[in-house]
Amino acid sequence: MIDDDKKEVARERLLCTRPTFSQSLMVSVGISKLRCTDLVFVNPGLKINGAYYRDVLLSKQLLPVMCEVSG
């Protein structure tokens, strides 16, 4: 029976805790036929919206490298 099996397991192994929200990491990269950019790490907790993606990730970090590579 299942209840009998639980009695054989140490109590501390039955109870697992973890933070409410798991840690996450957001990374962006530009990839083309010619080459890929370096990884761009987004600061933890930063909310990504269309304006941030366009004005920061694309305009300042990904597109300049791709333009340099493609000439």
Secondary structure as UniProt FT lines:
FT   HELIX           2..8
FT   HELIX           11..14
FT   STRAND          26..28
FT   STRAND          40..42
FT   TURN            44..45
FT   HELIX           50..52
FT   HELIX           53..62
FT   HELIX           63..70
//
